[in-house]
Amino acid sequence: MSHVPPGSGWPGDRATPQTPVARSAAGVRRLAAGSRDLLTLDARSTVCRACPRLVEWREHVADVKRRAFAEETYWGRPAAGFGDPAAHLLVVGLAPAAHGANRTGRLFTGDRSGDWIFAALHRAGYANQATSVAADDGLELTGARIVPAVRCAPPDNRPTPDERAACAGWLHREITLLEPTTTAVLALGAIAWQATLSALVALGWRVPRPRPAFGHGAEADVTSPEGRTVRLVGSYHVSQQNTFTGRLTEAMLDDVLARCRATA
């Protein structure tokens, strides 16, 4: 089998063999909307098979593997959100890395992007340690939760518009469940920024018009249907392309996290 079966004991796996499986965009919307809490949402999202191209790719990667991880078992399933269920900060990323979260089963875990975001979260007081190498390494987040705009590893790190739309139901429900405690959203990259704004509009939040443009350090205040104001902050993604070239520095990442922390 090219992926970890639900209920097999993988660290942090919330799903069981009885967890219902979404096999279409409509199925995602139905099962996400019916998730009464984050544990249920996590379980259901990690067995999703709504996008055939993504299912085929994530399981192909889990079967073929990278030479450096040839002896490891790959997760090979969608990655759920990770962190504090009562977080004030919601960090929205793009999608799992093929040999990162698709291998380890936890977002930003086992790859260079994770080295950057978790070290920054540690410096900002959100993480109990600066590294994230495996799902059972003891990492915990307090006050922050990380979620992906797309929960499966996509070929070339580029989900299609249809795949992004199909996966949006999980993000919509995550935002709704976290709304009572959220004071800031940090969007890592333009796709996460756009996905967040689209989700908020669909959920009935008040968003500035025209929609605010993405940029590192961009900010916008959005208002929930209950009247709570939340600060949306943009950051360049913690990809190697950005961090290796110096487009994103530790100081820049620390700055946007400090802005988010100030809303708590």
Backbone bond lengths (Angstrom), bond angles and torsions (degrees), N, CA, C in turn:
res aa  C-N    CA-C-N  psi(-1)  N-CA   C-N-CA  omega(-1)  CA-C   N-CA-C  phi
1 M - - - 1.470 - - 1.520 109.10 -
2 S 1.331 117.42 138.24 1.457 121.81 -174.86 1.519 113.37 -94.91
3 H 1.328 117.64 15.83 1.454 120.57 173.86 1.517 108.86 -153.46
4 V 1.328 115.75 163.13 1.467 120.79 -178.48 1.533 109.19 -77.53
5 P 1.326 119.23 123.51 1.473 120.29 179.54 1.525 111.17 -67.57
6 P 1.330 118.22 142.02 1.464 120.54 175.97 1.526 110.87 -58.37
7 G 1.321 115.36 139.81 1.453 119.87 177.09 1.509 114.83 82.04
8 S 1.328 117.44 12.42 1.471 120.12 -177.02 1.522 112.69 -90.87
9 G 1.346 117.33 0.47 1.454 119.99 176.27 1.516 115.57 98.64
10 W 1.335 117.27 10.18 1.467 119.31 177.13 1.523 108.95 -62.77
11 P 1.352 118.37 135.73 1.466 120.60 -178.35 1.527 112.24 -55.20
12 G 1.317 116.17 126.57 1.449 121.58 176.98 1.511 115.54 82.84
13 D 1.335 118.21 -0.90 1.468 120.55 -179.37 1.522 109.38 -73.22
14 R 1.331 116.90 120.03 1.462 121.69 -179.08 1.522 112.57 -93.24
15 A 1.320 117.76 -13.23 1.459 121.01 -174.52 1.522 111.78 -83.63
16 T 1.326 115.55 158.23 1.461 123.80 174.28 1.524 107.36 -129.80
17 P 1.332 117.47 171.50 1.475 118.84 176.29 1.526 113.06 -60.07
18 Q 1.339 118.00 -17.59 1.464 121.33 -179.16 1.536 112.80 -93.43
19 T 1.330 118.30 -3.86 1.460 120.56 -179.43 1.528 109.85 -63.89
20 P 1.334 118.38 128.49 1.470 120.19 -179.03 1.523 111.48 -65.90
21 V 1.322 115.79 145.67 1.466 122.73 -173.76 1.525 110.37 -111.53
22 A 1.329 116.78 125.80 1.465 121.50 173.74 1.521 108.81 -80.69
23 R 1.338 116.26 130.91 1.467 120.98 -178.86 1.527 112.18 -122.13
24 S 1.318 117.05 11.31 1.452 122.64 178.21 1.518 108.38 -159.65
25 A 1.347 115.69 168.34 1.458 119.06 176.85 1.525 110.80 -61.02
26 A 1.328 116.14 -38.73 1.462 119.59 177.87 1.524 110.94 -64.17
27 G 1.330 116.10 -37.52 1.457 120.02 177.43 1.515 111.64 -65.26
28 V 1.335 117.15 -38.72 1.463 120.80 176.30 1.521 110.19 -60.44
29 R 1.327 116.41 -48.91 1.467 119.67 -178.58 1.517 111.15 -60.39
30 R 1.325 117.27 -41.73 1.468 120.69 -177.53 1.527 111.32 -67.91
31 L 1.332 117.09 -47.85 1.460 119.72 -176.39 1.532 111.35 -72.53
32 A 1.328 116.80 -34.03 1.466 119.28 177.29 1.521 110.45 -66.87
33 A 1.324 117.03 -47.82 1.464 120.76 -178.81 1.522 111.65 -61.75
34 G 1.328 117.08 -29.67 1.453 121.33 -179.60 1.517 114.36 -87.58
35 S 1.337 117.41 2.65 1.469 121.20 178.75 1.526 108.96 -80.98
36 R 1.321 116.69 114.07 1.468 121.06 -172.79 1.527 112.23 -78.00
37 D 1.351 117.58 -17.94 1.460 120.33 -178.50 1.530 108.49 -153.92
38 L 1.333 115.44 174.53 1.458 120.34 -176.72 1.524 112.65 -67.40
39 L 1.325 117.84 -32.47 1.461 119.54 178.88 1.521 111.11 -63.67
40 T 1.321 116.37 -42.02 1.463 120.56 177.58 1.521 110.40 -66.87
41 L 1.324 116.82 -42.71 1.456 121.17 178.62 1.525 110.82 -61.71
42 D 1.319 116.80 -44.49 1.462 120.50 178.26 1.528 110.93 -58.31
43 A 1.320 116.11 -46.71 1.455 120.30 -178.09 1.524 110.94 -61.08
44 R 1.306 116.29 -48.67 1.459 120.39 -175.89 1.524 112.19 -67.76
45 S 1.320 116.74 -39.07 1.468 119.02 -177.61 1.525 111.86 -69.09
46 T 1.332 118.28 -27.50 1.462 120.31 -176.16 1.527 113.88 -83.12
47 V 1.329 117.33 -0.72 1.471 119.37 173.81 1.526 111.06 -117.61
48 C 1.327 116.63 11.73 1.467 121.60 -176.02 1.536 110.97 -63.41
49 R 1.346 115.86 140.20 1.460 122.25 176.47 1.533 109.94 -134.44
50 A 1.331 115.71 37.56 1.465 120.48 -173.29 1.528 113.27 -75.81
51 C 1.325 117.96 -24.27 1.470 121.00 -174.50 1.529 109.69 -117.17
52 P 1.322 118.03 101.36 1.476 121.26 -174.37 1.526 113.96 -54.89
53 R 1.320 118.47 -41.29 1.469 120.30 -178.80 1.523 111.14 -63.61
54 L 1.325 116.87 -41.40 1.461 120.49 -179.85 1.521 111.58 -70.37
55 V 1.328 117.12 -39.52 1.466 120.41 177.25 1.528 109.92 -60.25
56 E 1.332 115.54 -47.13 1.470 119.95 -179.30 1.522 111.22 -61.67
57 W 1.329 117.00 -42.71 1.455 120.42 -177.16 1.519 112.09 -69.24
58 R 1.332 117.42 -48.33 1.467 119.70 -176.27 1.531 110.37 -62.31
59 E 1.332 117.74 -36.86 1.459 120.91 -179.23 1.527 111.64 -78.22
60 H 1.335 116.71 -31.23 1.471 119.97 173.67 1.522 110.17 -63.08
61 V 1.335 116.63 -45.95 1.460 120.76 178.53 1.531 110.46 -61.42
62 A 1.316 116.82 -40.92 1.466 120.85 179.90 1.517 112.14 -66.42
63 D 1.319 116.69 -26.96 1.458 121.35 179.87 1.532 111.38 -83.80
64 V 1.328 116.89 -46.71 1.462 121.20 -176.70 1.523 111.50 -77.04
65 K 1.323 117.41 -44.03 1.465 125.48 176.63 1.524 112.25 68.53
66 R 1.306 115.62 165.21 1.461 122.88 170.19 1.518 107.76 -92.08
67 R 1.339 115.50 145.53 1.470 119.41 -174.46 1.530 112.22 -54.06
68 A 1.321 116.90 -38.40 1.471 120.15 -178.15 1.523 112.21 -64.07
69 F 1.349 116.59 -22.37 1.471 120.57 -177.49 1.528 111.31 -117.82
70 A 1.316 116.38 25.11 1.467 121.03 -172.90 1.519 113.18 -60.11
71 E 1.315 117.35 -28.47 1.468 120.65 -177.87 1.521 112.78 -91.67
72 E 1.326 117.64 -1.21 1.457 121.17 -177.45 1.528 111.63 -93.03
73 T 1.330 114.91 153.04 1.460 120.80 169.54 1.516 108.24 -86.68
74 Y 1.325 116.21 130.24 1.461 121.27 178.32 1.527 110.17 -92.02
75 W 1.315 115.75 143.31 1.462 122.61 175.14 1.529 110.02 -59.24
76 G 1.314 118.00 -56.88 1.451 122.38 173.77 1.523 115.98 67.78
77 R 1.325 117.15 21.08 1.463 122.30 179.92 1.532 109.92 -130.14
78 P 1.325 118.79 171.98 1.468 119.35 174.80 1.529 111.12 -59.97
79 A 1.320 115.97 151.43 1.466 121.55 178.66 1.524 109.29 -100.43
80 A 1.318 115.50 130.12 1.472 121.20 178.33 1.514 110.42 -82.24
81 G 1.336 115.38 170.81 1.448 120.07 170.82 1.520 109.83 -63.43
82 F 1.338 115.86 159.68 1.463 120.60 -177.60 1.517 109.76 -141.75
83 G 1.330 116.30 133.45 1.451 120.28 173.43 1.511 113.36 134.01
84 D 1.301 115.55 -157.65 1.465 124.61 -173.31 1.534 110.34 -70.78
85 P 1.338 118.52 123.95 1.467 119.99 178.50 1.530 113.57 -71.83
86 A 1.338 116.83 -8.34 1.467 120.79 175.56 1.524 109.74 -121.43
87 A 1.322 116.06 39.04 1.458 121.54 -174.80 1.519 112.04 -67.51
88 H 1.335 115.66 147.31 1.467 119.60 170.32 1.530 109.37 -92.33
89 L 1.348 117.24 -21.68 1.464 122.03 -179.04 1.523 109.61 -113.11
90 L 1.325 115.34 123.41 1.459 121.93 174.38 1.523 107.57 -106.94
91 V 1.334 116.68 119.13 1.466 122.31 178.13 1.525 107.57 -101.72
92 V 1.326 116.94 120.33 1.463 121.46 -178.66 1.520 108.89 -106.82
93 G 1.340 115.84 122.17 1.456 121.61 177.47 1.512 110.89 -105.84
94 L 1.331 115.98 -168.15 1.463 120.47 -177.98 1.519 111.15 -90.37
95 A 1.340 117.00 -73.78 1.464 121.54 -175.47 1.519 108.64 -160.10
96 P 1.335 118.08 160.72 1.460 120.61 177.62 1.529 111.85 -61.28
97 A 1.325 116.32 146.65 1.459 121.23 173.40 1.530 108.97 -79.52
98 A 1.329 115.83 145.80 1.466 120.82 -175.69 1.520 112.18 -57.25
99 H 1.348 116.58 -40.78 1.464 120.09 -178.37 1.528 111.51 -112.30
100 G 1.350 115.21 14.02 1.460 121.59 173.62 1.514 109.05 -103.83
101 A 1.336 116.45 -100.86 1.470 119.77 -178.09 1.522 112.29 -64.68
102 N 1.323 118.93 -29.26 1.466 120.18 176.69 1.524 111.28 -66.94
103 R 1.329 116.29 -20.29 1.464 121.64 176.11 1.520 111.58 -93.78
104 T 1.331 117.49 -44.13 1.462 121.21 -171.54 1.522 114.17 -94.16
105 G 1.341 116.76 -19.88 1.457 119.94 179.89 1.507 115.10 85.22
106 R 1.339 117.85 6.18 1.463 120.86 179.31 1.522 109.48 -136.46
107 L 1.313 116.64 136.87 1.452 121.52 -176.18 1.527 112.53 -55.96
108 F 1.336 115.36 140.05 1.465 122.57 176.10 1.534 112.23 54.89
109 T 1.315 116.63 31.60 1.463 120.16 -177.38 1.524 109.84 -116.83
110 G 1.339 115.25 124.96 1.453 119.97 178.61 1.509 114.52 89.60
111 D 1.355 118.13 17.43 1.462 119.91 176.93 1.524 109.98 -143.65
112 R 1.325 116.13 170.72 1.460 120.95 -175.24 1.525 112.57 -66.22
113 S 1.334 117.29 -33.43 1.465 119.25 177.72 1.520 110.48 -60.12
114 G 1.343 115.66 -41.11 1.452 120.21 178.49 1.518 112.48 -63.95
115 D 1.349 116.15 -35.36 1.461 119.40 176.93 1.522 110.51 -56.16
116 W 1.322 116.29 -37.58 1.463 120.86 -177.26 1.519 112.00 -78.14
117 I 1.323 117.76 -50.51 1.462 118.70 -172.90 1.522 111.55 -69.71
118 F 1.332 118.53 -39.08 1.462 118.52 -178.40 1.526 111.90 -75.76
119 A 1.325 117.60 -32.23 1.467 119.07 173.71 1.529 110.23 -62.77
120 A 1.348 115.85 -40.42 1.466 119.78 178.84 1.524 110.73 -67.84
121 L 1.329 117.29 -42.26 1.463 120.37 177.99 1.526 110.90 -63.46
122 H 1.324 116.69 -33.88 1.465 120.67 176.92 1.533 110.05 -67.12
123 R 1.328 116.20 -45.00 1.473 119.16 179.14 1.527 111.20 -62.54
124 A 1.328 116.43 -31.71 1.467 120.71 -178.50 1.523 112.92 -85.44
125 G 1.335 117.39 -2.09 1.452 120.95 177.19 1.509 115.50 88.26
126 Y 1.338 117.22 11.73 1.463 120.40 -179.59 1.537 112.82 -93.03
127 A 1.329 117.93 -25.32 1.466 121.93 -175.73 1.517 110.38 -116.35
128 N 1.327 116.04 144.29 1.468 120.25 -179.14 1.519 113.10 -80.98
129 Q 1.339 117.31 -9.38 1.452 121.27 176.16 1.525 108.29 -151.36
130 A 1.338 115.64 162.67 1.464 120.59 -172.55 1.511 113.69 -93.66
131 T 1.332 117.79 -7.26 1.459 120.95 -176.16 1.521 110.76 -120.42
132 S 1.333 114.56 156.28 1.458 121.35 179.39 1.519 107.69 -144.21
133 V 1.322 116.84 100.36 1.467 120.31 -172.81 1.519 113.62 -115.11
134 A 1.339 117.31 -24.50 1.464 120.49 -177.36 1.520 108.90 -156.02
135 A 1.326 116.43 159.56 1.464 120.86 -175.65 1.523 112.75 -67.31
136 D 1.328 117.51 -16.04 1.467 120.70 -178.94 1.525 112.08 -114.59
137 D 1.346 117.22 27.60 1.462 119.93 -175.51 1.523 114.12 -87.58
138 G 1.333 117.56 2.70 1.464 121.00 176.76 1.507 115.33 89.64
139 L 1.313 118.56 2.69 1.457 120.67 179.58 1.525 111.02 -65.15
140 E 1.323 115.61 135.14 1.460 121.70 175.17 1.525 109.06 -136.82
141 L 1.307 116.05 145.28 1.457 121.88 174.72 1.521 109.23 -112.16
142 T 1.314 116.31 138.42 1.463 122.86 175.80 1.523 108.38 -123.77
143 G 1.327 115.25 120.84 1.451 119.66 179.94 1.510 114.66 87.76
144 A 1.317 118.03 -3.80 1.459 121.41 -178.19 1.519 110.51 -139.40
145 R 1.327 115.77 149.31 1.459 122.35 175.16 1.526 107.78 -139.74
146 I 1.322 116.01 137.54 1.461 122.22 -179.90 1.519 108.88 -107.27
147 V 1.330 116.52 134.08 1.463 121.66 177.97 1.527 108.58 -135.10
148 P 1.333 117.91 151.74 1.464 120.15 176.62 1.524 111.27 -98.58
149 A 1.332 115.64 150.13 1.461 119.38 172.89 1.518 110.36 -70.00
150 V 1.336 116.17 -34.43 1.471 123.34 175.91 1.519 107.03 -128.66
151 R 1.322 118.04 132.76 1.464 120.69 -168.69 1.524 115.08 -95.05
152 C 1.323 117.59 -5.58 1.466 121.18 176.40 1.520 109.93 -110.33
153 A 1.328 116.70 147.92 1.454 121.21 174.65 1.529 109.26 -67.22
154 P 1.342 118.25 121.98 1.462 120.49 -179.22 1.529 111.94 -97.04
155 P 1.324 118.45 151.21 1.466 120.59 173.73 1.526 110.79 -56.95
156 D 1.330 116.76 134.25 1.468 122.60 179.09 1.523 112.62 58.62
157 N 1.327 116.85 20.20 1.467 121.80 -179.49 1.519 112.51 59.06
158 R 1.333 117.21 29.26 1.460 121.00 -176.00 1.526 110.89 -130.43
159 P 1.320 117.65 90.66 1.464 119.44 173.09 1.525 109.80 -68.95
160 T 1.313 116.63 147.90 1.466 120.45 178.02 1.534 109.58 -77.42
161 P 1.333 117.34 162.61 1.474 119.15 175.89 1.524 112.48 -56.30
162 D 1.326 118.21 -38.69 1.465 120.22 178.97 1.522 111.25 -65.84
163 E 1.324 117.30 -38.54 1.459 120.71 178.73 1.523 110.98 -68.07
164 R 1.311 116.34 -39.57 1.469 119.53 177.06 1.526 110.49 -63.42
165 A 1.331 115.97 -40.93 1.469 120.21 179.61 1.513 111.45 -67.07
166 A 1.346 117.47 -40.33 1.463 120.87 -179.43 1.520 111.64 -64.65
167 C 1.336 116.53 -36.19 1.470 121.42 -176.90 1.520 112.43 -81.34
168 A 1.327 117.10 -13.54 1.462 120.70 -172.48 1.525 113.40 -60.37
169 G 1.330 116.97 -28.22 1.461 119.24 -179.31 1.516 113.27 -57.48
170 W 1.333 116.98 -36.87 1.476 119.93 178.55 1.525 110.30 -65.87
171 L 1.347 116.77 -44.45 1.464 120.24 179.55 1.523 111.32 -64.63
172 H 1.336 116.89 -40.43 1.464 120.30 178.90 1.526 110.75 -56.77
173 R 1.329 115.95 -47.05 1.462 119.22 -177.22 1.528 111.19 -69.26
174 E 1.325 116.73 -36.50 1.464 120.11 178.50 1.525 110.12 -61.55
175 I 1.321 117.13 -44.90 1.461 120.95 178.80 1.528 110.30 -61.11
176 T 1.330 116.75 -42.72 1.462 120.66 -178.95 1.525 111.35 -63.94
177 L 1.316 117.39 -43.60 1.464 120.48 -178.73 1.527 112.08 -68.33
178 L 1.331 117.04 -29.91 1.462 121.00 -178.59 1.524 113.18 -91.51
179 E 1.330 117.31 -10.38 1.461 121.31 -174.42 1.528 114.62 -51.86
180 P 1.349 119.84 -39.90 1.468 118.87 -176.52 1.527 114.60 -59.98
181 T 1.343 117.67 -23.89 1.464 119.30 -176.75 1.528 113.36 -114.47
182 T 1.319 118.16 -11.08 1.465 120.97 -174.31 1.529 111.60 -73.01
183 T 1.336 115.56 130.50 1.464 120.75 173.20 1.526 111.42 -119.32
184 A 1.344 117.34 -15.98 1.465 120.57 -179.12 1.523 109.59 -149.32
185 V 1.328 114.91 145.68 1.458 122.59 173.50 1.519 107.60 -124.66
186 L 1.329 117.21 125.81 1.460 122.13 176.42 1.518 107.97 -106.94
187 A 1.327 116.80 115.36 1.462 122.22 -179.07 1.522 109.06 -97.41
188 L 1.336 115.73 119.75 1.460 121.44 -179.02 1.529 109.42 -92.01
189 G 1.319 116.06 94.08 1.448 120.94 178.02 1.515 113.37 99.74
190 A 1.342 115.04 163.58 1.454 121.00 -174.73 1.516 112.49 -65.49
191 I 1.337 117.85 -38.63 1.467 119.68 -178.99 1.524 110.27 -65.11
192 A 1.331 117.17 -42.25 1.465 120.13 178.13 1.523 110.73 -64.85
193 W 1.328 117.16 -38.67 1.477 122.04 177.47 1.524 109.82 -60.33
194 Q 1.333 116.47 -49.13 1.458 120.81 -179.16 1.523 111.46 -65.66
195 A 1.337 116.49 -41.46 1.460 120.08 -179.78 1.524 110.88 -63.91
196 T 1.328 116.70 -39.20 1.463 120.61 179.16 1.521 111.31 -64.93
197 L 1.327 116.66 -47.04 1.461 119.61 -179.87 1.528 111.18 -63.98
198 S 1.331 117.36 -41.10 1.466 120.00 178.46 1.521 110.97 -62.92
199 A 1.338 116.63 -40.68 1.464 120.46 178.58 1.523 110.79 -64.07
200 L 1.311 117.16 -44.26 1.461 120.44 -178.84 1.527 111.18 -62.52
201 V 1.324 116.88 -43.51 1.465 120.17 178.27 1.525 110.25 -61.10
202 A 1.339 116.49 -45.53 1.464 120.61 -179.48 1.518 111.93 -62.07
203 L 1.330 116.57 -30.04 1.463 121.31 -178.44 1.531 112.71 -88.34
204 G 1.326 117.03 1.21 1.459 120.01 176.59 1.515 115.20 88.99
205 W 1.344 117.61 14.28 1.466 119.51 175.92 1.525 109.45 -74.38
206 R 1.325 116.48 153.59 1.450 121.52 173.32 1.527 108.91 -86.87
207 V 1.325 115.10 122.02 1.460 122.87 -176.66 1.521 108.20 -122.94
208 P 1.336 118.86 138.84 1.467 120.25 179.60 1.526 112.13 -54.71
209 R 1.318 115.11 144.42 1.463 120.99 176.24 1.522 109.58 -121.70
210 P 1.343 117.30 132.74 1.462 126.41 -4.31 1.523 111.04 -63.94
211 R 1.322 115.10 162.21 1.456 118.10 -178.97 1.527 110.30 -59.36
212 P 1.336 117.31 137.27 1.466 120.34 -177.95 1.523 111.61 -63.14
213 A 1.324 116.33 142.26 1.463 122.25 -179.35 1.523 110.41 -80.17
214 F 1.335 115.75 148.23 1.455 120.72 178.56 1.518 111.19 -76.61
215 G 1.301 114.74 146.49 1.455 122.67 171.34 1.512 107.53 -174.54
216 H 1.309 117.42 158.98 1.460 118.02 177.50 1.525 109.20 -66.64
217 G 1.316 115.53 125.09 1.460 121.05 -177.97 1.509 114.14 87.06
218 A 1.336 117.65 -1.42 1.466 119.82 176.78 1.527 109.29 -61.44
219 E 1.322 116.44 144.35 1.459 121.44 179.82 1.518 110.60 -135.22
220 A 1.313 115.67 148.87 1.466 121.30 174.12 1.521 107.61 -154.05
221 D 1.310 116.34 141.66 1.462 121.46 173.80 1.524 109.01 -93.56
222 V 1.323 115.60 129.62 1.464 121.74 177.54 1.518 107.47 -122.26
223 T 1.324 116.57 153.66 1.463 120.75 -173.33 1.515 110.20 -124.64
224 S 1.319 116.10 129.14 1.457 121.84 -178.59 1.525 110.33 -73.11
225 P 1.338 117.36 163.37 1.472 119.56 176.40 1.527 113.00 -58.24
226 E 1.349 116.87 -23.30 1.461 120.91 178.51 1.521 112.29 -86.44
227 G 1.340 117.16 -0.31 1.456 120.79 176.45 1.512 115.34 92.25
228 R 1.340 118.40 9.84 1.460 120.93 179.12 1.522 109.60 -86.81
229 T 1.332 116.45 135.43 1.459 121.72 178.03 1.521 110.12 -91.95
230 V 1.320 115.39 131.93 1.464 122.86 -179.28 1.531 107.84 -125.91
231 R 1.317 116.69 139.33 1.460 121.76 -179.35 1.541 109.50 -92.91
232 L 1.322 116.28 122.15 1.464 122.69 174.27 1.523 107.84 -96.86
233 V 1.330 116.12 125.54 1.465 122.44 -177.76 1.527 108.70 -124.24
234 G 1.322 117.29 137.31 1.458 121.92 179.48 1.513 112.09 -101.48
235 S 1.325 115.43 146.54 1.466 121.62 174.48 1.516 108.72 -141.77
236 Y 1.326 115.92 144.36 1.457 117.50 168.96 1.515 108.70 -57.45
237 H 1.323 115.87 148.13 1.462 120.16 -178.94 1.522 109.98 -67.44
238 V 1.338 115.94 151.29 1.468 121.33 -179.30 1.530 111.29 -84.50
239 S 1.315 116.94 36.18 1.463 121.75 178.27 1.522 109.57 -73.83
240 Q 1.341 115.41 157.58 1.456 119.37 177.64 1.527 111.26 -61.81
241 Q 1.316 116.81 -33.02 1.459 120.54 178.50 1.524 110.95 -58.34
242 N 1.330 116.60 -36.37 1.464 120.33 -179.95 1.522 112.72 -85.74
243 T 1.335 116.93 -40.45 1.468 118.84 -175.45 1.522 112.46 -78.17
244 F 1.317 118.06 -35.52 1.463 120.33 -179.74 1.525 111.61 -69.91
245 T 1.329 116.30 -32.13 1.467 120.35 -177.42 1.514 112.90 -87.63
246 G 1.325 117.51 -8.68 1.455 120.61 -178.80 1.508 114.06 84.11
247 R 1.344 116.72 5.48 1.462 118.50 175.66 1.519 110.41 -63.03
248 L 1.339 115.86 -34.73 1.467 121.80 173.41 1.514 108.10 -119.59
249 T 1.318 116.58 125.02 1.461 121.91 179.06 1.531 109.78 -111.92
250 E 1.320 115.69 166.26 1.464 119.99 177.23 1.525 110.50 -59.89
251 A 1.316 116.49 -39.90 1.464 119.88 -178.92 1.526 111.29 -64.21
252 M 1.333 116.67 -38.50 1.467 120.12 178.25 1.522 110.96 -65.58
253 L 1.321 116.37 -40.56 1.464 120.38 179.43 1.526 110.68 -68.61
254 D 1.325 116.13 -41.08 1.462 119.79 177.61 1.529 111.16 -61.67
255 D 1.323 116.46 -37.11 1.460 120.62 -178.80 1.526 111.64 -63.48
256 V 1.346 117.69 -47.56 1.466 118.51 -177.94 1.527 110.90 -69.22
257 L 1.317 117.85 -32.67 1.457 119.97 176.72 1.531 110.79 -68.46
258 A 1.324 117.05 -36.22 1.465 119.93 176.75 1.525 111.04 -64.44
259 R 1.318 117.11 -37.71 1.465 120.47 176.21 1.525 110.84 -63.16
260 C 1.320 115.09 -40.96 1.480 118.30 177.84 1.519 110.80 -66.35
261 R 1.324 117.09 -42.92 1.461 121.45 -179.99 1.525 111.03 -60.00
262 A 1.318 117.15 -34.38 1.468 121.52 -177.74 1.522 112.50 -65.12
263 T 1.333 118.09 -17.93 1.465 120.49 179.61 1.521 112.33 -84.61
264 A 1.315 117.77 -10.99 1.472 121.12 -173.19 1.524 110.40 -65.77
